[in-house]
Amino acid sequence: MSSCSFPVYAQITPSAPTNLIQQIASATSFSSTTQSTPASINQIQNTTNTVINTVELRNTVEQDAEAFGLLINEEALARISGGSSESSETQLVRIGGIENENAGRFDLEPNLNTIVYDTGLMTLTNEATSGSAISGNYNDDSSNRIFDATTGAQQARIKVFVDFKRKVLWGEVESRIKLQGESSQMINNYIGGSSAITSLPVDKELTHSIDPVTDKPLPIAIATGLEYLEPYAWVNKHGITSLLLEDGTQAPYLNETERLDMQFNTSRTANGGANNILVGARFTTPGSGTAGQSTASFEASHAANDASATVFADGVVRYSATATTTAKNFTGNN
């Protein structure tokens, strides 16, 4: 991945995580919605799974959990079935358990036990014009536009490989972003490392930022003082994979430094912002062989990088698309 070396980027640098190796692994993988560290880069996109019958959904989850030796995440199960959870447990990590040797890798290859979920190329639309309750919280991008509003200008594809036998998931996100006034799209294929599957339903995410100066993702590495690196995302889980919560307020961060890091990252003003675009991806599926759902999103803000949380939230523009993905066994041709 390319890096950018503008000295102005050194004015705000991402704060050092408590566990750098774990942070890098979280940032580069489809990470679990069960948060393992306060500053891990992951979040929740609240979408409704295509499985309508909640009894069948639970049966599928319970059968696969038993078959593959996985836990059941009641909170995630309630979220995708549209119900409420009777359990407040979100931490489902086995303490002292055997570490999955297939997690955190970039060299895994699919085999005949691997299930493939592929959205194909999706066209993202401006959420402020979609008419939903949540969409009303986003800036309509009608003045001094960030994104080209032409139909088909914003596109993305999410491809996910799920291997229940190895208890692992990995995938990639193709983004095609066209900014206002630009003649072509910025096209990138961002590969996420593998992430362990510890519970069902499967609910994983991957985020990264695209730098319009290089047209490439920001690097995730030890800071040099000149590079601007991928910032740490919000700390608490919330309803949508977004800079905003469902009520339109800004998502919370571990501390003020990390909040300003993300604002600096996604602010597209003349007031010192890095002008980057935040790309989000989320994948959910109840269990083996069932349909999945994938959501891709592009976000940036019209607000200044040093704005208050309220002002910054008012400036956030979001394009997104959601697709139901069919479970297909890997054959060597997909």
Secondary structure as UniProt FT lines:
FT   HELIX           7..11
FT   HELIX           20..28
FT   STRAND          31..32
FT   TURN            38..39
FT   HELIX           54..68
FT   STRAND          71..72
FT   HELIX           74..81
FT   TURN            95..96
FT   TURN            101..104
FT   TURN            112..113
FT   STRAND          115..118
FT   STRAND          122..123
FT   STRAND          125..126
FT   HELIX           127..129
FT   HELIX           134..137
FT   TURN            151..152
FT   STRAND          155..163
FT   TURN            164..167
FT   STRAND          168..177
FT   TURN            180..181
FT   STRAND          186..196
FT   STRAND          199..200
FT   STRAND          202..211
FT   TURN            212..215
FT   STRAND          216..217
FT   TURN            246..247
FT   HELIX           256..266
FT   TURN            270..272
FT   STRAND          277..285
FT   TURN            288..289
FT   STRAND          292..301
FT   TURN            305..306
FT   HELIX           309..314
FT   STRAND          316..325
FT   STRAND          328..329
//
